[in-house]
Amino acid sequence: MTQKISSILLLLLLSIGGFTQINQTFLMIGGQELIGVQLDQSPEEIVVETTKKNGKIKIILVDKSSVFSITQNDEETIWYNPDSNEMGYSVKEMRLYLKGQQDGRLEHKTTIPLIASFTVSGLLAALVGSQELAIVILTPIPGALIGSLTKGNMPANAKANGGEPMNQAAYISGYKKSARMKKILHCILGSVAGTAVGGVIGLTIAASDS
């Protein structure tokens, strides 16, 4: 009898342990999704265990105010509090805002800003490098600035002017913010690459002239 009870208790503990290890999906206010296991929480933060692509375990501290919802076993629990958000979005509007951010990161095209930043920084680096001037290290800045000033942070017309939910202001606002950040990042990368290529060309010209 004692052995039977012990076996039942062991199975119960194992089942509880398995339940606590169920992955949860944290939908963040920035539109990102974090998948992991909640280990602990305080009034302000959640301790989440995630597994990286290489299989390594990583512990992350998540600010509760940055979480929109948590989904477990296909059940979503909304954590977002409209009253504490400075944008004043309702739960429905915030969901559209997050969808806009996700689409902006995934779909927005940055070809023109990338080419502009690469070209401007590349030409400047080639010119400055040919004069063997140390300020060549500053040439990524103009390229990144000019590239980031190019127009086009809106979703495609088919979405911006389409039916629900794509014609909503919250969706467009989220898309524009995400598209802007993506463009800035790509402009920085483009300007650095342009500087590297232009700098090599400039230094090669300087070496050939000497």
N, C-alpha and C positions, 0 to 999 in steps of 0.2 A: 504493500500500500504506500509506504514511504517513498519507494523508488518511483512509483507511478506519479505521485504528487511532484516529486523532483523533476521528472521528465516534462510534466505539464508546465511547471514554472520555467524550465529552460526554454521550451518552445515559445512561451509567452514573452520572455525576455528577448529572444531572437526576433520575434515578430515586431516587437516594439523598436528594436534596434534597426530592423529593415525599414520600418516606417519612417524613422527619423532621417534615414539616408536618401529618401526620395528627393530627386532633383526638383527645384523650383525655378520658375522663370521670373526674373525681376525686370519689369519694364520701367526704364528710367525716364525722368522728365526730359532728358535730351534725346529720347527716341531709341537709345541703345537697349539691347536686351542682354541681361547677365543671367547665365544658367549656373546654378550651384546649389549647395546645401546650406541652410541656415544653421549655424552652430550655436549662436548666442545673440543676445541683443541687450542694449541699454536704452534708456529713454531717448537717446539721440542717434544711436548707430546700431547697425546689424553686422554681425560677423558672418561672412559667407565663405564657404570652401568651394573653390572652383577647380576644374581640371583643365590644364592647358592642352593644346593640340599634341604636344610631345609627351603627354601623359603625366607631367609633373603637377603636383598639388600646389595651389596658391590660395592664401588666405587674404581676403579683401574686407576692409572696413567700409561699409556703405552708409552714407548719411540718409536717415529716414526721410528727410524732406526732399530728397532727390528721387524718391521712388513713386511712380504713378500707381503701379499695381503689382501684385504677386500672384502667379498662377501655379497651382499644384493640382495634379490629377484632373486637368481640364476645368478646374474651378478657379475663377479669378476673384481676388479680393482687392478692392480699390483702397489704396492708401492716400491717394491725392485728396487734399483738402482745399477746395476753391477759396475758402475764406482766408487762407494763409498765403495765397499766391498773388504776387503783385500784378500779374497780368489780368487777373479777374476772370479767367476762363472757367466755365462750368466743366463738369466731368466730360460731357459730350464734346465740348469745344476743345478741351485739352487733348482728347483722344485724336481729334482731327489735326491738331497742332503737331502731335507726335508722329502721326502718319505723314504729314508734310515733311518733317525732319528726316524721316526714314527714306522717303522718296527722293529728297534732295541729295542725300548722301549717295544713294544708289544710282539715280538716273541723270543727275545734272551733268551737262557736258562742259568741260573746261579746256577744250582744245585751243580756242582763240587766246584766252588769257595765258595759257602755258606757252604757246608759240611767241606771244608778245614779250613775256618776261624773259624767255630764253634768248630771243633776238636782241632785245635792248641790252641786256647784261653781257651777252656775247660780243656784240659790237664794241661796247665800252671797254670790256676787258681786253679785247684785241688791240684797240687803240692805245689804251694806257700801258698794256704790257709791252707793246712795241717801243714805248719810250722808257721802259724799265722803271716805271714809277710804282712805289709801294702802295699807292691808293687803289691798286687793282683789287685789293681785298674788299673794298667798299662797293664794287660794281654790282653785287647782287641786289643792293638796296633800290636803285632806280628801276631796275627791271621788275622787281617784285611789286613796287608801288604802281608802276604804269600798268602792269598786268592786272592788278587787283582793281584798278579803276575802270576796266572795260565793262561795258553794260551786259546785262543778261543774268539776273538772279531769279527770274520768275519761272514757274513751271511752264511746260509747253501749252500752247493755246488750247489744245484738245482737252487738257486737264483744267486749266485755269478757268475756262469758259464752259466747261461741261456740266453735267448734272451732279447730284449729290454723290459724294461729299466734296468733290474737287473744286466747286465754286465757292466754298466757304472761306471767309476771311482768315479764320484760325489756321486752316490748312495752308493757305498761301503764305501766311506769316511764318509758319514753321519751315516751309520749303525754302523761303528766301533766306532765312537765318542759316540753315544748313548749307544751302548752295553757296552763300557768301563765305562761310568758313572753309568749305571745300576748295573754292577758287583761290582763297588766300594761301592755303597750304600748297596747292599745286603751283601757284606763282612763285612761292619761295623755292620749291624744288626746281622749277624751271630756271629761275634766275641763278641758282647755285650751279646747275649743270651748264648754263650758258657761260658763266664766269670761268668755269673749269676749261671748257672748250676754247673760248675766246682768249683766255690767258695763255694757254699753250701755243695758240697761233701767234699771239702777240710776241711772246718770248722767242718763238722760232724766228720771227721776222727780225727782232732785235739782234739775235745771235748771227743771222746771216749778213746783217748790215755792219757788224763790228769787225 
